[in-house]
Amino acid sequence: MSVIRVSVVGAAGYSGAEAVRLLSRHPRVVLTGLFGSAGGRRAAFGSLHPDLAGLDGPEVVPYVEAALLEGAPDVAILATPNEVSAEVTPGLLAAGVRVIDVSGAFRLREASLYPAWYGFEHPAPALLGEAVYGLTEWCGAELEGARLVANPGCYPTSVLLAMKPLVLLLAPHQPLLVTSASGVSGAGKKADVAYSFCELAGSYKAYAAGSHRHEPEMRQELGLADEAAFSFVPHLLPVVRGILSTIHVSFDAPVSDAAVADRFARVYEGRPFVRVLPAGHLPELRDVVGTPRAHIGWKLLPGCRRAIVVSAIDNLLKGAASQAVQNLNRVFGLPETEGLL
């Protein structure tokens, strides 16, 4: 049985660590290299992530492209800052290494959006048209054998899984209102007082209202025009992980619970990582944290022309690392569940 040789760049961070944890137990994967920041220090994986000490794999070393290529990986998972992914991906692809990028460097199709939303000119705009947007349950044959997969953002994963099945039912001129709350690990590892325990414990706050970089990604994947009435307000929860998204929708005509359930069933029946709850039941974070699954529920409001749709995911797993492994499995023709169940 052939194995897939995988290197992880960004293994010192939260999403990278989760990817290493999953891949170290994957029956078809060999980890050929673990890399931290360029210019960082060499360290045993267990010293960076004591909760994952004992996992098989190489130690984490500073990223150098030549060192990664020495391991002859088939694929590199990049859990790196957006600018870093954008810079290193062309060289890896040129060397024959497939890339699954967990950052936002290749999610948007228009290079012109990157300066405004991500703060940099994209160095490889030609690759934006090639990158497969890896919302796994919505990918078809284009994912199989792909050279470059753009893993969706954590917030967009929670929103898109809940909304894409319902798009054709929505009233086109009514606003789509999204409130999402994330655990602090979504901000990554950084020394910032705004994310310290004393600032967050016992609190709950909105941030980046109307300016969060995941907004154009969601508009793109929902097929919304720039002028469409779409409002996304992320919030920070005083918990480590998890995302709960609450979405207010309006329908073109009255709908029934059966019609909504049918829309979800058409897409997600038999899909192991999306659970659609019965009508009127709404998900909770505790049901998904630590799992690779998304839970989705809805409640119709009086008159049946409006609804509340709620989705819950673990931001580090379904919102990042486990979805990257799902995509890896599909790229290499393996069952989607390999190494995840």
C-alpha positions in Angstrom: 0.0 0.0 0.0 1.5 3.3 -1.1 1.9 6.1 1.4 1.5 9.9 1.1 4.5 11.9 2.1 3.4 15.1 3.9 5.2 18.1 5.3 3.5 20.6 7.6 4.6 24.2 7.6 3.3 26.2 10.6 3.5 23.1 12.9 4.2 25.4 15.9 0.7 27.0 15.6 -2.6 25.8 16.8 -4.0 24.7 13.4 -0.7 23.2 12.4 -0.5 21.2 15.6 -4.0 19.8 15.0 -2.9 18.8 11.4 0.1 17.0 12.8 -2.0 15.2 15.4 -4.4 13.9 12.7 -1.7 13.1 10.2 0.5 11.2 12.7 -2.4 8.7 13.1 -3.4 8.6 9.5 -2.8 5.1 8.1 -1.7 6.3 4.7 0.5 9.2 5.7 4.2 9.6 6.6 5.3 12.9 8.0 8.5 14.0 6.2 9.0 17.4 7.8 7.6 19.8 10.4 8.4 23.4 10.1 8.0 26.5 12.1 8.6 30.2 11.3 11.7 31.0 9.2 14.3 32.1 11.6 12.7 30.4 14.5 14.2 27.7 16.7 14.5 24.0 16.4 12.3 22.2 18.9 10.8 18.8 19.7 7.1 18.8 18.8 6.2 17.7 22.3 8.0 20.7 23.8 5.8 23.1 21.7 2.6 21.2 22.2 2.9 19.2 25.5 -0.7 18.0 25.2 0.4 16.2 22.0 3.8 14.9 23.3 4.6 11.4 22.2 3.3 11.6 18.6 5.5 10.1 16.0 7.2 12.6 13.7 10.2 14.7 13.1 11.1 17.7 15.3 10.0 21.2 14.3 12.7 23.2 12.5 12.7 26.7 11.0 11.2 26.8 7.5 13.6 26.6 4.6 12.3 25.5 1.2 15.4 23.4 0.5 14.9 21.6 3.8 11.3 20.8 3.0 12.2 19.6 -0.5 14.9 17.3 0.9 12.1 15.2 2.5 10.5 14.7 -1.0 6.9 15.3 0.2 4.0 14.7 -2.1 2.1 17.5 -0.5 2.7 20.4 1.9 0.0 21.6 4.3 0.6 25.3 4.9 -0.7 26.6 8.2 1.1 29.9 7.8 0.3 33.6 7.6 -1.4 34.7 4.4 1.6 36.5 3.0 3.9 33.6 3.8 1.6 31.1 2.0 1.4 33.4 -1.0 5.2 33.7 -1.2 6.2 30.1 -0.8 3.5 28.3 -2.8 4.7 29.0 -6.3 8.1 27.5 -5.5 6.6 24.4 -4.0 4.3 23.8 -6.9 7.2 24.3 -9.3 9.1 21.6 -7.5 6.2 19.2 -7.9 4.8 19.4 -4.4 1.0 19.8 -4.1 -0.2 22.4 -1.6 -3.1 22.5 0.8 -3.1 26.0 2.1 -5.0 26.7 5.4 -4.4 30.5 5.1 -6.4 32.9 3.0 -3.8 33.4 0.4 -5.6 31.6 -2.4 -9.3 31.8 -1.4 -10.3 34.9 -3.3 -10.4 34.7 -7.1 -9.8 38.4 -7.7 -6.2 39.6 -7.0 -7.5 43.1 -6.7 -9.3 42.3 -3.5 -6.1 41.4 -1.6 -4.8 44.9 -0.9 -8.1 46.0 0.6 -9.0 42.9 2.6 -5.6 41.3 3.3 -3.2 44.2 3.2 -0.8 43.0 0.5 -0.5 42.8 -3.3 -0.8 39.2 -4.3 2.6 37.9 -5.6 1.1 35.0 -7.6 -2.3 36.1 -9.1 -2.1 33.5 -11.8 -2.6 30.8 -9.3 -5.9 32.2 -8.0 -7.7 30.8 -10.9 -6.2 27.3 -10.4 -6.8 27.0 -6.7 -9.7 24.7 -5.8 -11.8 26.2 -3.0 -11.8 23.2 -0.6 -15.2 23.3 1.1 -15.1 19.6 0.8 -18.7 18.7 0.8 -19.3 21.0 -2.1 -16.3 19.9 -4.2 -16.6 17.5 -7.1 -14.1 16.0 -9.4 -12.0 19.2 -9.4 -10.6 18.2 -6.0 -9.2 14.9 -7.2 -5.5 15.4 -8.2 -5.6 19.1 -7.5 -2.2 20.8 -7.3 -3.4 23.7 -5.0 -6.3 23.6 -2.6 -7.4 26.7 -0.7 -8.8 25.5 2.6 -11.8 27.7 3.5 -11.7 30.1 6.5 -13.2 28.9 9.8 -16.0 31.5 9.8 -16.9 30.9 6.1 -16.9 27.1 6.7 -19.6 27.5 9.4 -21.6 30.0 7.4 -21.3 28.4 3.9 -22.2 24.9 5.1 -25.4 26.3 6.6 -26.4 28.7 3.8 -25.4 27.1 0.4 -28.2 24.6 0.5 -30.7 27.4 1.0 -29.5 30.0 -1.5 -32.2 29.3 -4.1 -34.9 29.8 -1.5 -33.7 33.2 -0.3 -35.4 36.5 -1.0 -32.8 38.2 -3.2 -33.5 41.8 -1.9 -33.7 41.0 1.8 -30.6 41.3 4.0 -28.6 38.3 5.0 -27.4 38.9 8.6 -24.7 36.7 10.2 -23.4 36.8 13.7 -20.6 34.4 14.4 -18.8 33.8 17.7 -15.4 32.2 17.9 -13.0 30.9 20.5 -9.8 32.7 21.0 -7.6 30.1 19.2 -9.0 31.5 16.0 -6.6 34.5 16.4 -3.6 32.1 16.4 -0.6 32.3 18.7 0.4 35.9 19.3 1.4 38.1 22.2 -1.4 40.6 22.1 -3.0 42.1 25.2 -6.5 42.0 23.5 -6.3 38.2 23.5 -5.0 37.8 27.1 -6.9 36.0 29.8 -7.6 39.1 31.8 -9.1 40.9 28.9 -11.3 38.1 27.7 -12.4 36.1 30.8 -16.1 36.9 31.6 -16.4 39.1 28.5 -17.9 38.9 25.0 -17.3 41.4 22.2 -17.8 42.1 18.6 -14.8 43.0 16.4 -14.0 43.9 12.8 -17.7 44.6 12.0 -18.0 45.2 8.3 -14.3 44.8 7.7 -13.4 41.2 8.4 -11.4 39.6 5.7 -13.7 36.6 5.5 -16.6 38.7 4.2 -15.5 38.7 0.5 -14.9 35.0 0.7 -18.4 34.4 1.9 -19.9 36.8 -0.7 -17.9 35.0 -3.4 -19.0 31.5 -2.5 -22.6 32.5 -1.9 -22.7 34.3 -5.3 -23.6 37.6 -3.7 -22.8 40.9 -5.5 -20.8 43.6 -3.8 -24.0 45.6 -3.3 -26.0 42.8 -1.8 -27.2 43.4 1.7 -24.9 41.1 3.6 -23.8 41.8 7.1 -21.2 39.8 8.9 -20.3 40.6 12.5 -17.7 38.3 14.2 -17.6 38.1 18.0 -14.9 36.8 20.4 -15.9 34.2 23.0 -13.9 33.6 26.2 -13.4 30.0 25.2 -10.4 28.3 23.5 -12.1 26.8 20.5 -15.3 26.5 18.5 -17.5 28.7 16.3 -21.3 29.2 16.6 -22.8 31.1 13.7 -26.4 32.5 13.8 -27.8 33.5 10.5 -31.0 35.5 9.9 -32.6 34.7 6.5 -35.7 35.7 4.6 -37.4 33.5 1.9 -39.1 34.5 -1.4 -42.2 32.7 -0.3 -43.4 30.8 2.8 -41.5 27.6 3.3 -42.1 24.5 5.4 -39.8 22.6 7.7 -40.0 19.7 5.2 -38.8 21.9 2.4 -35.8 23.2 4.4 -35.0 19.6 5.5 -35.1 18.4 1.9 -32.6 21.1 0.8 -30.2 20.0 3.4 -30.7 16.3 2.8 -30.0 16.7 -1.0 -26.5 17.8 -0.2 -25.5 16.2 3.1 -27.3 12.9 3.3 -24.5 10.3 3.7 -21.9 13.0 4.3 -20.2 11.9 7.6 -18.9 15.3 8.7 -22.1 17.3 8.5 -25.1 16.6 10.8 -28.3 18.3 10.2 -30.5 18.5 13.2 -34.3 18.0 13.2 -36.4 21.1 12.7 -36.4 23.4 15.7 -33.3 21.9 17.2 -30.3 24.2 17.3 -26.6 23.1 17.8 -24.3 23.9 20.7 -20.5 24.3 20.7 -20.0 21.4 23.2 -21.4 19.0 20.6 -18.7 19.7 18.1 -15.6 20.9 19.9 -12.9 18.3 19.5 -14.6 16.7 16.5 -14.3 17.1 12.7 -18.0 17.6 12.3 -20.4 20.5 11.6 -23.8 20.6 13.2 -26.6 22.7 11.5 -30.1 23.5 12.8 -32.9 25.9 11.9 -36.1 27.4 13.3 -38.8 28.9 11.1 -40.3 32.1 12.4 -44.0 33.0 12.4 -45.3 33.3 8.8 -42.6 30.9 7.6 -40.9 33.5 5.4 -38.0 34.0 7.8 -35.8 31.6 9.7 -32.9 31.4 12.1 -30.2 29.0 10.9 -27.4 28.1 13.4 -24.2 26.1 12.7 -21.5 25.0 15.0 -17.9 23.8 14.2 -14.6 23.4 15.9 -12.6 26.2 14.3 -9.3 24.3 14.5 -10.7 21.1 13.0 -13.6 21.4 10.6 -12.6 25.1 10.3 -9.0 24.3 9.5 -7.0 21.0 10.1 -9.5 18.2 9.7 -11.0 19.9 6.6 -7.4 20.0 5.3 -7.1 16.3 5.9 -10.5 15.7 4.2 -9.2 17.6 1.2 -5.9 15.7 1.3 -7.8 12.4 1.2 -9.9 13.6 -1.8 -6.9 14.9 -3.7 -5.2 11.5 -3.4 -8.3 9.4 -4.1 -8.8 8.1 -0.5 -12.0 7.8 1.4 -12.9 11.2 2.9 -13.0 9.7 6.4 -9.5 8.2 6.3 -7.6 9.2 9.4 -10.5 11.2 10.8 -12.9 8.6 12.1 
